[in-house]
Amino acid sequence: MKKFDSQKLGIGLGIIAPLLTFIGIFFFWYPGKSFTAFVETTWIQQTITKVLSLAVVPNLLIFFLFIWTNKLYSARGTLLSTVILSIAIIIIKFLS
């Protein structure tokens, strides 16, 4: 089905999955606290890049699901968003 084989879908899922994972990490590590306190704490402890890198891991699963189902354009979009997020994490690493 060509409907699910688009680069836009891959980019969208490649951005949304890490965001949802980051929010999930926040709810798991800091239940009942504010999101800004979580970000400030991880920034001060210099663990923000580790948490962000962990949040990108679900893209690996999405990428391989697209490859296994022969949705190569969607896999390409997921890979593109992963590379962009990785570059952003490297920049954040040098800023902190």
Secondary structure as GFF3:
##gff-version 3
##sequence-region A 1 96
A	DSSP	three_ten_helix	2	4	.	.	.	ID=ss1
A	DSSP	alpha_helix	7	29	.	.	.	ID=ss2
A	DSSP	alpha_helix	35	44	.	.	.	ID=ss3
A	DSSP	alpha_helix	48	56	.	.	.	ID=ss4
A	DSSP	alpha_helix	58	68	.	.	.	ID=ss5
A	DSSP	alpha_helix	72	95	.	.	.	ID=ss6
###
